[in-house]
Amino acid sequence: MPNLGAGEWLIILLVIVILFGSAKLPTLARSLGKSMRILKAETKGLHGDDDDAQPAQASPAAQPAQNAQTEQKELHDRAARLRAEAARLEQEAKRDDGAPLNGVPVSDAERARRNN
């Protein structure tokens, strides 16, 4: 393959700009990048299929049980986070420090209504 100098690269770049237009070059580069990522992921998957051996499992019945335990733990953790967030929001709603609501000062009537 011949070595390309700066002049040749400049001519190639000029031809590309003329063919595609300067407005379409970012879109062209973006789609080329996406295509390269997809190609790289697919080739990596093909290499991984040949090289990876299936790890030995304790028993076929143990896999669903482990998945269920993992899912149950994730759900429990998520529920705990949601309960903590709900408690925080409830405390925040009960707190009446006279602070403005969305930048608008709270009237005495509104403050009394919020406390009831």
All heavy atoms as an XYZ file, in Angstrom:
876
protein
N       0.852     -1.168      0.000
C       0.000      0.000      0.000
C       0.896      1.228      0.000
O       1.810      1.322      0.811
C      -0.906     -0.034      1.236
C      -1.878      1.077      1.290
S      -3.099      0.721      2.568
C      -4.227      2.009      2.181
N       0.609      2.172     -0.871
C       1.470      3.347     -0.972
C       1.330      4.249      0.244
O       0.262      4.331      0.865
C       0.997      4.041     -2.246
C      -0.406      3.588     -2.427
C      -0.462      2.204     -1.863
N       2.415      4.917      0.578
C       2.380      5.878      1.683
C       1.718      7.153      1.200
O       2.048      7.677      0.138
C       3.791      6.178      2.175
C       4.423      4.983      2.847
O       3.727      4.149      3.382
N       5.740      4.903      2.805
N       0.778      7.640      1.971
C       0.070      8.864      1.603
C       0.646     10.026      2.392
O       0.768      9.968      3.614
C      -1.428      8.733      1.873
C      -2.172      7.652      1.099
C      -3.615      7.586      1.540
C      -2.084      7.898     -0.386
N       0.979     11.091      1.690
C       1.499     12.283      2.339
C       0.376     13.223      2.714
O      -0.820     12.949      2.523
N       0.743     14.387      3.211
C      -0.231     15.376      3.658
C      -1.069     15.883      2.483
O      -2.276     16.101      2.621
C       0.472     16.526      4.357
N      -0.447     16.074      1.333
C      -1.180     16.562      0.162
C      -2.249     15.591     -0.292
O      -3.363     16.000     -0.629
N      -1.910     14.305     -0.321
C      -2.885     13.295     -0.731
C      -4.056     13.224      0.237
O      -5.215     13.091     -0.154
C      -2.225     11.922     -0.872
C      -1.303     11.801     -2.065
C       0.124     12.239     -1.769
O       0.416     12.601     -0.596
O       0.942     12.229     -2.692
N      -3.761     13.275      1.543
C      -4.824     13.247      2.543
C      -5.737     14.460      2.403
O      -6.949     14.361      2.551
C      -4.272     13.191      3.975
C      -3.844     11.810      4.378
C      -2.591     11.375      4.590
C      -4.704     10.692      4.601
N      -2.597     10.052      4.929
C      -3.891      9.599      4.952
C      -6.070     10.492      4.548
C      -4.395      8.343      5.228
C      -6.575      9.240      4.835
C      -5.748      8.181      5.170
N      -5.150     15.620      2.097
C      -5.932     16.830      1.910
C      -6.869     16.703      0.716
O      -8.044     17.093      0.788
C      -4.995     18.037      1.732
C      -5.640     19.402      1.733
C      -6.355     19.652      3.056
C      -4.597     20.471      1.490
N      -6.383     16.113     -0.368
C      -7.218     15.910     -1.552
C      -8.344     14.921     -1.256
O      -9.508     15.155     -1.625
C      -6.363     15.433     -2.743
C      -5.450     16.566     -3.199
C      -7.239     14.954     -3.884
C      -4.422     16.153     -4.222
N      -8.031     13.841     -0.557
C      -9.054     12.851     -0.193
C     -10.120     13.491      0.693
O     -11.323     13.291      0.495
C      -8.408     11.629      0.497
C      -7.560     10.850     -0.510
C      -9.464     10.737      1.129
C      -6.709      9.773      0.115
N      -9.684     14.289      1.663
C     -10.618     14.966      2.555
C     -11.494     15.955      1.790
O     -12.709     16.038      2.036
C      -9.842     15.684      3.662
C     -10.634     16.171      4.856
C     -11.312     15.007      5.555
C      -9.728     16.883      5.823
N     -10.928     16.664      0.847
C     -11.682     17.612      0.026
C     -12.736     16.890     -0.811
O     -13.876     17.342     -0.916
C     -10.728     18.408     -0.872
C     -11.366     19.489     -1.739
C     -11.932     20.580     -0.850
C     -10.347     20.043     -2.705
N     -12.378     15.741     -1.382
C     -13.329     14.964     -2.180
C     -14.476     14.466     -1.300
O     -15.651     14.509     -1.691
C     -12.619     13.786     -2.888
C     -13.617     12.823     -3.492
C     -11.662     14.313     -3.945
N     -14.176     14.019     -0.094
C     -15.219     13.550      0.827
C     -16.164     14.685      1.182
O     -17.386     14.510      1.193
C     -14.586     12.929      2.092
C     -13.912     11.605      1.731
C     -15.627     12.717      3.183
C     -13.131     10.984      2.864
N     -15.626     15.870      1.457
C     -16.469     17.023      1.797
C     -17.349     17.395      0.611
O     -18.536     17.714      0.770
C     -15.607     18.217      2.257
C     -16.434     19.489      2.352
C     -14.958     17.918      3.589
N     -16.795     17.341     -0.599
C     -17.580     17.675     -1.780
C     -18.691     16.643     -2.010
O     -19.829     16.993     -2.302
C     -16.675     17.792     -3.029
C     -15.806     19.043     -2.909
C     -17.491     17.843     -4.307
C     -14.728     19.149     -3.969
N     -18.373     15.366     -1.833
C     -19.366     14.318     -2.067
C     -20.499     14.348     -1.050
O     -21.674     14.237     -1.397
C     -18.705     12.944     -2.065
C     -17.864     12.584     -3.289
C     -17.201     11.228     -3.076
C     -18.722     12.548     -4.537
N     -20.156     14.448      0.212
C     -21.161     14.314      1.268
C     -21.672     15.648      1.787
O     -22.737     15.707      2.382
C     -20.615     13.479      2.437
C     -20.345     12.060      2.063
C     -19.055     11.614      1.881
C     -21.384     11.175      1.873
C     -18.803     10.294      1.532
C     -21.147      9.863      1.521
C     -19.845      9.426      1.345
N     -20.937     16.701      1.628
C     -21.341     17.994      2.178
C     -20.949     18.092      3.637
O     -20.936     17.100      4.361
N     -20.615     19.287      4.069
C     -20.131     19.468      5.440
C     -21.229     19.230      6.474
O     -20.942     18.880      7.615
C     -19.537     20.864      5.607
O     -20.535     21.837      5.358
N     -22.492     19.402      6.103
C     -23.582     19.200      7.064
C     -23.796     17.723      7.384
O     -24.215     17.376      8.485
C     -24.871     19.801      6.517
N     -23.513     16.847      6.433
C     -23.758     15.420      6.645
C     -22.568     14.685      7.254
O     -22.694     13.523      7.636
C     -24.129     14.755      5.318
C     -25.476     15.178      4.804
C     -25.861     14.392      3.583
C     -27.216     14.809      3.068
N     -27.599     14.058      1.884
N     -21.413     15.325      7.342
C     -20.233     14.639      7.871
C     -20.394     14.180      9.319
O     -20.009     13.051      9.637
C     -18.993     15.518      7.711
C     -18.452     15.603      6.292
C     -17.238     16.522      6.246
C     -18.085     14.243      5.752
N     -20.943     14.980     10.250
C     -21.124     14.472     11.618
C     -22.039     13.253     11.677
O     -21.778     12.293     12.406
C     -21.727     15.653     12.376
C     -21.326     16.849     11.600
C     -21.268     16.403     10.171
N     -23.116     13.267     10.882
C     -24.030     12.122     10.850
C     -23.335     10.899     10.287
O     -23.493      9.786     10.799
C     -25.271     12.461      9.987
O     -25.846     13.665     10.472
C     -26.286     11.347     10.037
N     -22.542     11.105      9.246
C     -21.787     10.009      8.636
C     -20.794      9.419      9.634
O     -20.695      8.196      9.776
C     -21.065     10.511      7.384
C     -20.214      9.505      6.635
C     -21.100      8.447      5.998
C     -19.395     10.204      5.576
N     -20.071     10.281     10.357
C     -19.099      9.813     11.346
C     -19.796      9.061     12.482
O     -19.302      8.032     12.962
C     -18.316     10.991     11.900
N     -20.949      9.564     12.910
C     -21.698      8.909     13.993
C     -22.157      7.517     13.572
O     -22.017      6.545     14.315
C     -22.897      9.784     14.360
C     -23.424      9.543     15.744
C     -24.504     10.559     16.136
N     -24.004     11.926     16.119
C     -24.481     12.902     15.335
N     -25.482     12.678     14.526
N     -23.969     14.118     15.384
N     -22.696      7.401     12.369
C     -23.172      6.096     11.912
C     -22.006      5.142     11.681
O     -22.116      3.943     11.932
C     -24.011      6.242     10.646
O     -23.225      6.748      9.589
N     -20.870      5.667     11.237
C     -19.684      4.821     11.076
C     -19.208      4.303     12.438
O     -18.853      3.130     12.577
C     -18.568      5.602     10.377
C     -17.276      4.861     10.115
C     -17.512      3.709      9.143
C     -16.224      5.796      9.584
N     -19.228      5.163     13.442
C     -18.844      4.749     14.797
C     -19.765      3.678     15.351
O     -19.314      2.701     15.962
N     -21.084      3.826     15.139
C     -22.042      2.815     15.601
C     -21.789      1.485     14.899
O     -21.824      0.425     15.529
C     -23.474      3.275     15.333
C     -23.965      4.334     16.268
C     -25.403      4.697     15.947
C     -25.896      5.803     16.829
N     -27.274      6.188     16.490
N     -21.541      1.552     13.604
C     -21.280      0.321     12.853
C     -20.027     -0.367     13.362
O     -19.988     -1.598     13.479
C     -21.129      0.636     11.367
O     -22.304      1.216     10.867
N     -18.988      0.399     13.669
C     -17.742     -0.184     14.181
C     -17.975     -0.843     15.543
O     -17.457     -1.922     15.810
C     -16.663      0.894     14.297
C     -16.150      1.394     12.964
S     -15.347      0.106     12.010
C     -13.910     -0.161     12.998
N     -18.762     -0.189     16.417
C     -19.044     -0.786     17.726
C     -19.822     -2.088     17.586
O     -19.552     -3.073     18.277
C     -19.821      0.200     18.592
C     -18.956      1.235     19.270
C     -19.723      1.979     20.347
N     -20.849      2.727     19.810
C     -20.792      3.969     19.359
N     -19.663      4.617     19.385
N     -21.876      4.573     18.905
N     -20.805     -2.102     16.685
C     -21.596     -3.320     16.470
C     -20.708     -4.429     15.935
O     -20.774     -5.574     16.402
C     -22.777     -3.027     15.514
C     -23.802     -2.138     16.203
C     -23.432     -4.320     15.056
C     -24.867     -1.597     15.265
N     -19.859     -4.104     14.953
C     -18.958     -5.098     14.383
C     -18.013     -5.640     15.443
O     -17.786     -6.852     15.529
C     -18.180     -4.487     13.217
C     -17.174     -5.405     12.530
C     -17.898     -6.561     11.843
C     -16.344     -4.624     11.540
N     -17.472     -4.754     16.268
C     -16.543     -5.178     17.313
C     -17.233     -6.093     18.322
O     -16.684     -7.106     18.753
C     -15.971     -3.949     18.016
C     -14.740     -4.240     18.834
C     -14.217     -2.984     19.507
C     -13.518     -2.101     18.505
N     -12.858     -0.945     19.146
N     -18.468     -5.746     18.705
C     -19.210     -6.565     19.665
C     -19.521     -7.942     19.077
O     -19.417     -8.961     19.771
C     -20.497     -5.868     20.069
N     -19.897     -7.981     17.810
C     -20.212     -9.265     17.176
C     -18.979    -10.142     17.049
O     -19.037    -11.343     17.305
C     -20.847     -9.030     15.795
C     -22.235     -8.441     15.856
C     -23.229     -9.359     16.550
O     -23.145    -10.591     16.383
O     -24.090     -8.831     17.265
N     -17.855     -9.573     16.650
C     -16.644    -10.387     16.519
C     -16.155    -10.855     17.887
O     -15.665    -11.964     18.026
C     -15.519     -9.612     15.800
O     -15.254     -8.399     16.495
C     -15.899     -9.319     14.369
N     -16.322    -10.019     18.899
C     -15.940    -10.426     20.252
C     -16.821    -11.583     20.720
O     -16.355    -12.522     21.350
C     -16.065     -9.244     21.205
C     -15.532     -9.497     22.578
C     -15.621     -8.236     23.414
C     -15.012     -8.439     24.775
N     -15.097     -7.218     25.587
N     -18.116    -11.517     20.380
C     -19.032    -12.597     20.736
C     -18.683    -13.892     20.036
O     -18.784    -14.974     20.605
N     -18.250    -13.797     18.780
C     -17.860    -15.000     18.042
C     -16.617    -15.638     18.650
O     -16.535    -16.847     18.777
C     -17.617    -14.668     16.570
C     -18.857    -14.319     15.751
C     -18.454    -13.904     14.346
C     -19.803    -15.491     15.693
N     -15.648    -14.817     19.016
C     -14.440    -15.354     19.642
C     -14.765    -15.950     21.003
O     -14.211    -16.975     21.382
C     -13.378    -14.264     19.803
C     -12.782    -13.822     18.515
N     -12.087    -14.677     17.689
C     -12.773    -12.611     17.904
C     -11.682    -14.016     16.624
N     -12.092    -12.743     16.719
N     -15.671    -15.313     21.746
C     -16.044    -15.803     23.067
C     -16.768    -17.136     23.000
O     -16.630    -17.976     23.879
N     -17.544    -17.373     21.927
C     -18.264    -18.639     21.789
C     -17.311    -19.802     21.608
O     -17.531    -20.892     22.129
C     -19.216    -18.592     20.590
C     -20.413    -17.690     20.850
O     -20.650    -17.356     22.026
O     -21.095    -17.338     19.874
N     -16.245    -19.616     20.873
C     -15.292    -20.686     20.617
C     -14.408    -20.973     21.820
O     -14.095    -22.122     22.112
C     -14.398    -20.330     19.426
C     -15.193    -20.251     18.133
O     -16.297    -20.838     18.089
O     -14.714    -19.589     17.189
N     -13.999    -19.928     22.538
C     -13.021    -20.090     23.608
C     -13.627    -20.499     24.941
O     -13.011    -21.227     25.702
C     -12.239    -18.782     23.812
C     -11.437    -18.414     22.575
O     -11.137    -19.331     21.772
O     -11.114    -17.225     22.408
N     -14.802    -20.019     25.228
C     -15.392    -20.261     26.541
C     -15.966    -21.666     26.632
O     -16.726    -22.102     25.791
C     -16.518    -19.266     26.844
C     -15.991    -17.856     27.021
O     -14.771    -17.730     27.254
O     -16.778    -16.910     26.915
N     -15.592    -22.355     27.688
C     -16.201    -23.649     27.991
C     -17.248    -23.398     29.067
O     -17.094    -22.537     29.915
C     -15.152    -24.630     28.483
N     -18.301    -24.166     29.054
C     -19.337    -23.996     30.056
C     -18.786    -24.422     31.412
O     -18.225    -25.510     31.553
C     -20.559    -24.856     29.709
C     -21.322    -24.379     28.502
C     -22.035    -23.058     28.777
O     -22.293    -22.717     29.927
N     -22.308    -22.319     27.726
N     -18.914    -23.565     32.438
C     -18.442    -23.955     33.758
C     -19.299    -25.088     34.317
O     -20.484    -25.183     34.040
C     -18.603    -22.682     34.600
C     -19.587    -21.856     33.863
C     -19.464    -22.230     32.414
N     -18.663    -25.922     35.091
C     -19.376    -27.051     35.689
C     -20.347    -26.532     36.731
O     -20.013    -25.703     37.561
C     -18.384    -28.014     36.338
N     -21.567    -27.021     36.686
C     -22.584    -26.595     37.628
C     -22.799    -27.702     38.645
O     -22.610    -28.882     38.365
C     -23.892    -26.304     36.901
C     -23.782    -25.149     35.927
C     -25.091    -24.915     35.200
O     -26.058    -25.622     35.410
N     -25.107    -23.919     34.346
N     -23.218    -27.287     39.841
C     -23.448    -28.257     40.900
C     -24.562    -29.211     40.497
O     -24.408    -30.420     40.576
C     -23.790    -27.549     42.197
N     -25.668    -28.661     40.070
C     -26.773    -29.477     39.582
C     -27.678    -28.578     38.753
O     -27.730    -27.370     38.965
C     -27.541    -30.104     40.740
O     -28.231    -29.107     41.446
N     -28.418    -29.135     37.807
C     -29.315    -28.309     37.000
C     -30.397    -27.631     37.834
O     -30.847    -26.547     37.511
C     -29.928    -29.291     36.008
C     -29.028    -30.477     35.992
C     -28.363    -30.499     37.335
N     -30.808    -28.244     38.915
C     -31.858    -27.666     39.747
C     -31.335    -26.512     40.598
O     -32.103    -25.674     41.046
C     -32.460    -28.737     40.647
N     -30.023    -26.464     40.845
C     -29.462    -25.416     41.689
C     -29.486    -24.055     40.987
O     -29.594    -23.021     41.639
C     -28.042    -25.770     42.096
N     -29.373    -24.010     39.666
C     -29.342    -22.757     38.919
C     -30.608    -21.922     39.118
O     -30.520    -20.770     39.486
C     -29.104    -23.044     37.430
C     -28.944    -21.823     36.574
C     -27.632    -21.122     36.787
O     -26.683    -21.721     37.252
N     -27.581    -19.857     36.456
N     -31.818    -22.472     38.906
C     -33.018    -21.665     39.142
C     -33.155    -21.219     40.599
O     -33.616    -20.111     40.864
C     -34.167    -22.578     38.736
C     -33.565    -23.556     37.798
C     -32.156    -23.736     38.275
N     -32.740    -22.042     41.521
C     -32.833    -21.676     42.932
C     -31.905    -20.500     43.233
O     -32.283    -19.574     43.963
C     -32.489    -22.860     43.816
N     -30.710    -20.516     42.671
C     -29.776    -19.408     42.885
C     -30.314    -18.135     42.238
O     -30.208    -17.053     42.815
C     -28.402    -19.751     42.317
C     -27.673    -20.816     43.105
C     -26.383    -21.244     42.435
O     -26.130    -20.935     41.281
N     -25.563    -21.979     43.178
N     -30.881    -18.256     41.047
C     -31.460    -17.090     40.384
C     -32.606    -16.516     41.206
O     -32.734    -15.307     41.336
C     -31.947    -17.448     38.982
C     -30.822    -17.682     38.022
O     -29.684    -17.297     38.273
N     -31.123    -18.324     36.908
N     -33.436    -17.384     41.765
C     -34.564    -16.921     42.566
C     -34.069    -16.213     43.821
O     -34.613    -15.183     44.218
C     -35.467    -18.097     42.939
N     -33.027    -16.766     44.461
C     -32.475    -16.130     45.657
C     -31.891    -14.765     45.318
O     -32.072    -13.801     46.064
C     -31.413    -17.019     46.287
C     -31.967    -18.253     46.960
C     -30.879    -19.170     47.472
O     -29.706    -18.997     47.154
N     -31.272    -20.157     48.270
N     -31.189    -14.670     44.199
C     -30.599    -13.405     43.790
C     -31.684    -12.377     43.504
O     -31.595    -11.230     43.948
C     -29.725    -13.604     42.533
O     -28.745    -14.595     42.812
C     -29.059    -12.323     42.113
N     -32.727    -12.788     42.787
C     -33.823    -11.877     42.484
C     -34.534    -11.437     43.760
O     -34.898    -10.271     43.905
C     -34.815    -12.537     41.531
C     -34.292    -12.685     40.119
C     -35.281    -13.396     39.214
O     -36.472    -13.521     39.589
O     -34.866    -13.831     38.136
N     -34.720    -12.370     44.684
C     -35.395    -12.043     45.935
C     -34.569    -11.039     46.733
O     -35.115    -10.082     47.286
C     -35.625    -13.313     46.756
C     -36.430    -13.080     48.015
C     -36.682    -14.377     48.779
O     -36.086    -15.402     48.477
N     -37.549    -14.307     49.770
N     -33.261    -11.215     46.765
C     -32.389    -10.282     47.487
C     -32.433     -8.902     46.836
O     -32.509     -7.887     47.523
C     -30.960    -10.806     47.510
C     -30.011     -9.951     48.325
C     -28.625    -10.527     48.327
C     -27.652     -9.757     49.178
N     -27.658     -8.345     49.008
N     -32.403     -8.852     45.505
C     -32.475     -7.570     44.804
C     -33.796     -6.865     45.084
O     -33.823     -5.654     45.306
C     -32.285     -7.779     43.300
C     -30.879     -8.167     42.910
C     -30.762     -8.530     41.443
O     -31.784     -8.506     40.723
O     -29.645     -8.853     41.015
N     -34.895     -7.617     45.082
C     -36.200     -7.025     45.373
C     -36.270     -6.519     46.809
O     -36.829     -5.457     47.077
C     -37.314     -8.037     45.113
C     -37.609     -8.334     43.643
C     -38.631     -9.456     43.544
C     -38.112     -7.095     42.940
N     -35.686     -7.290     47.738
C     -35.675     -6.880     49.141
C     -34.874     -5.591     49.301
O     -35.309     -4.667     50.005
C     -35.083     -8.007     50.003
C     -34.995     -7.662     51.451
N     -36.110     -7.524     52.244
C     -33.924     -7.408     52.251
C     -35.731     -7.205     53.474
N     -34.412     -7.122     53.493
N     -33.715     -5.500     48.646
C     -32.892     -4.297     48.727
C     -33.615     -3.099     48.124
O     -33.591     -1.999     48.676
C     -31.554     -4.502     48.011
C     -30.661     -5.507     48.713
O     -30.929     -5.830     49.891
O     -29.697     -5.983     48.072
N     -34.278     -3.319     47.008
C     -35.004     -2.224     46.356
C     -36.160     -1.756     47.240
O     -36.413     -0.559     47.371
C     -35.533     -2.677     45.003
C     -36.214     -1.587     44.243
C     -36.573     -2.014     42.859
N     -37.213     -0.902     42.162
C     -38.081     -1.039     41.198
N     -38.405     -2.237     40.771
N     -38.609      0.007     40.639
N     -36.878     -2.712     47.864
C     -37.986     -2.354     48.747
C     -37.473     -1.552     49.945
O     -38.104     -0.571     50.360
C     -38.717     -3.606     49.217
N     -36.316     -1.929     50.488
C     -35.745     -1.197     51.618
C     -35.379      0.231     51.207
O     -35.624      1.186     51.966
C     -34.517     -1.922     52.150
N     -34.808      0.375     50.010
C     -34.461      1.719     49.528
C     -35.716      2.564     49.329
O     -35.746      3.744     49.676
C     -33.679      1.629     48.214
C     -32.234      1.207     48.394
C     -31.424      1.429     47.129
N     -32.011      0.823     45.949
C     -31.748     -0.407     45.509
N     -30.886     -1.159     46.155
N     -32.311     -0.868     44.414
N     -36.771      1.953     48.779
C     -38.023      2.683     48.563
C     -38.677      3.083     49.889
O     -39.221      4.179     50.013
C     -38.985      1.852     47.722
C     -38.609      1.699     46.248
C     -39.548      0.726     45.563
C     -38.625      3.037     45.551
N     -38.619      2.175     50.890
C     -39.173      2.516     52.200
C     -38.409      3.673     52.824
O     -39.005      4.589     53.407
C     -39.144      1.299     53.130
C     -40.286      0.336     52.919
C     -40.386     -0.679     54.055
N     -39.242     -1.568     54.142
C     -39.116     -2.703     53.469
N     -40.071     -3.098     52.661
N     -38.037     -3.443     53.605
N     -37.089      3.664     52.710
C     -36.279      4.748     53.260
C     -36.589      6.067     52.552
O     -36.704      7.120     53.196
C     -34.795      4.418     53.135
N     -36.733      6.029     51.246
C     -37.061      7.231     50.486
C     -38.448      7.742     50.864
O     -38.656      8.948     51.014
C     -36.995      6.937     48.978
C     -37.332      8.106     48.105
C     -36.305      9.209     48.132
O     -35.190      8.991     48.634
O     -36.619     10.301     47.659
N     -39.419      6.831     51.043
C     -40.768      7.237     51.437
C     -40.756      7.873     52.822
O     -41.433      8.886     53.058
C     -41.709      6.035     51.405
N     -39.995      7.308     53.751
C     -39.905      7.875     55.095
C     -39.274      9.263     55.039
O     -39.731     10.191     55.723
C     -39.098      6.962     56.005
N     -38.257      9.436     54.221
C     -37.604     10.739     54.089
C     -38.577     11.774     53.524
O     -38.666     12.890     54.021
C     -36.377     10.638     53.198
C     -35.579     11.944     53.102
C     -34.499     11.878     52.058
N     -35.004     11.731     50.710
C     -35.483     12.731     49.971
N     -35.542     13.939     50.455
N     -35.910     12.516     48.746
N     -39.323     11.374     52.506
C     -40.287     12.299     51.907
C     -41.413     12.641     52.870
O     -41.892     13.770     52.905
C     -40.850     11.704     50.613
C     -39.871     11.640     49.441
C     -40.493     10.878     48.283
C     -39.444     13.021     49.014
N     -41.826     11.651     53.665
C     -42.884     11.900     54.643
C     -42.412     12.879     55.710
O     -43.130     13.804     56.081
C     -43.312     10.581     55.286
C     -44.509     10.714     56.186
C     -44.953      9.363     56.715
O     -44.922      8.393     55.946
O     -45.336      9.304     57.896
N     -41.181     12.713     56.193
C     -40.624     13.642     57.175
C     -40.498     15.033     56.586
O     -40.771     16.025     57.252
C     -39.246     13.148     57.648
C     -39.309     11.955     58.559
C     -39.994     12.292     59.865
O     -39.954     13.414     60.346
N     -40.662     11.298     60.447
N     -40.101     15.091     55.344
C     -39.954     16.381     54.675
C     -41.306     17.067     54.522
O     -41.416     18.279     54.673
C     -39.312     16.170     53.299
C     -38.916     17.442     52.602
C     -38.190     17.139     51.315
O     -37.149     16.466     51.362
O     -38.682     17.584     50.265
N     -42.346     16.288     54.228
C     -43.681     16.861     54.073
C     -44.233     17.341     55.414
O     -44.933     18.352     55.472
C     -44.619     15.836     53.459
N     -43.933     16.627     56.514
C     -44.442     17.005     57.835
C     -43.718     18.227     58.383
O     -44.279     18.977     59.174
C     -44.296     15.848     58.818
C     -45.284     14.743     58.597
C     -45.090     13.662     59.630
C     -46.074     12.533     59.416
N     -45.878     11.463     60.387
N     -42.475     18.406     57.989
C     -41.675     19.504     58.511
C     -42.273     20.835     58.052
O     -42.577     21.033     56.890
C     -40.237     19.378     58.012
C     -39.315     20.405     58.590
C     -37.943     20.259     58.051
N     -38.018     20.433     56.590
C     -37.067     20.098     55.757
N     -35.982     19.547     56.204
N     -37.188     20.292     54.466
N     -42.478     21.715     59.010
C     -43.008     23.033     58.685
C     -42.084     24.064     59.303
O     -42.241     24.462     60.441
C     -44.432     23.192     59.209
C     -45.036     24.523     58.783
O     -44.579     25.076     57.761
O     -45.936     25.004     59.482
N     -41.103     24.474     58.547
C     -40.157     25.447     59.058
C     -40.407     26.839     58.489
O     -39.593     27.734     58.628
C     -38.727     25.006     58.753
C     -38.512     24.722     57.278
O     -39.461     24.896     56.498
O     -37.381     24.327     56.921
N     -41.555     27.019     57.820
C     -41.881     28.319     57.261
C     -41.132     28.619     55.988
O     -41.144     29.737     55.504
N     -40.466     27.631     55.449
C     -39.708     27.830     54.216
C     -40.663     28.029     53.059
O     -41.776     27.506     53.051
C     -38.817     26.621     53.959
N     -40.236     28.796     52.075
C     -41.113     29.006     50.911
C     -41.310     27.713     50.140
O     -40.459     26.836     50.131
C     -40.369     30.041     50.078
C     -38.988     30.064     50.579
C     -39.001     29.518     51.970
N     -42.460     27.615     49.527
C     -42.814     26.462     48.728
C     -42.565     26.816     47.269
O     -43.246     27.688     46.726
C     -44.280     26.096     48.969
C     -44.817     24.889     48.231
C     -44.100     23.633     48.686
C     -46.299     24.748     48.470
N     -41.573     26.192     46.639
C     -41.190     26.490     45.258
C     -40.896     27.971     45.051
O     -41.260     28.563     44.051
C     -42.262     26.034     44.266
C     -42.413     24.543     44.234
O     -41.454     23.831     44.499
N     -43.601     24.074     43.915
N     -40.265     28.603     46.043
C     -39.880     29.996     45.911
C     -40.963     30.979     46.295
O     -40.745     32.173     46.317
N     -42.168     30.484     46.612
C     -43.279     31.363     46.978
C     -43.471     31.274     48.490
O     -43.585     30.179     49.036
C     -44.582     30.940     46.252
C     -45.741     31.827     46.662
C     -44.380     30.956     44.759
N     -43.490     32.417     49.184
C     -43.684     32.366     50.642
C     -45.022     31.719     50.996
O     -46.025     31.914     50.308
C     -43.664     33.839     51.062
C     -43.009     34.556     49.940
C     -43.273     33.769     48.705
N     -45.046     30.965     52.085
C     -46.254     30.268     52.524
C     -47.001     31.166     53.490
O     -46.432     31.689     54.448
C     -45.882     28.925     53.192
C     -47.116     28.206     53.680
C     -45.106     28.063     52.233
N     -48.298     31.318     53.241
C     -49.115     32.162     54.119
C     -49.428     31.417     55.410
O     -49.260     30.197     55.510
C     -50.412     32.557     53.416
O     -51.220     31.420     53.230
N     -49.918     32.156     56.398
C     -50.282     31.537     57.681
C     -51.422     30.537     57.498
O     -51.435     29.473     58.119
C     -50.698     32.611     58.693
C     -49.514     33.472     59.124
O     -48.369     32.946     59.076
O     -49.732     34.638     59.482
N     -52.379     30.860     56.628
C     -53.504     29.954     56.389
C     -53.001     28.647     55.747
O     -53.443     27.556     56.121
C     -54.542     30.631     55.489
N     -52.096     28.765     54.792
C     -51.558     27.568     54.140
C     -50.742     26.741     55.123
O     -50.805     25.518     55.134
C     -50.698     27.968     52.933
C     -50.031     26.803     52.221
C     -51.013     25.846     51.578
O     -52.174     26.228     51.318
O     -50.608     24.699     51.339
N     -49.998     27.415     55.985
C     -49.195     26.704     56.981
C     -50.107     25.955     57.950
O     -49.846     24.803     58.306
C     -48.318     27.706     57.733
C     -47.239     27.054     58.548
C     -46.251     28.040     59.158
N     -45.548     28.801     58.131
C     -45.581     30.124     58.023
N     -46.266     30.860     58.877
N     -44.922     30.734     57.080
N     -51.237     26.563     58.342
C     -52.193     25.887     59.234
C     -52.842     24.719     58.531
O     -53.044     23.647     59.151
C     -53.255     26.906     59.700
N     -53.177     24.885     57.258
C     -53.779     23.787     56.507
C     -52.812     22.609     56.373
O     -53.190     21.461     56.484
C     -54.193     24.275     55.115
C     -54.985     23.232     54.321
C     -55.238     23.676     52.896
N     -54.043     23.725     52.087
C     -53.404     22.668     51.556
N     -53.854     21.466     51.788
N     -52.321     22.817     50.829
N     -51.530     22.894     56.160
C     -50.523     21.834     56.006
C     -50.310     21.072     57.314
O     -50.018     19.875     57.296
C     -49.186     22.421     55.552
C     -49.195     22.880     54.133
C     -48.037     23.781     53.885
N     -47.006     23.210     53.059
C     -45.751     23.634     53.048
N     -45.365     24.581     53.847
N     -44.885     23.098     52.227
N     -50.437     21.759     58.436
C     -50.216     21.113     59.728
C     -51.387     20.237     60.151
O     -51.263     19.399     61.026
C     -49.916     22.151     60.811
C     -48.537     22.745     60.633
O     -47.648     22.112     60.071
N     -48.358     23.963     61.103
N     -52.567     20.425     59.578
C     -53.741     19.627     59.959
C     -53.854     18.384     59.170
O     -53.314     17.781     58.516
C     -55.021     20.421     59.770
C     -55.108     21.550     60.774
O     -54.486     21.471     61.827
N     -55.846     22.579     60.441
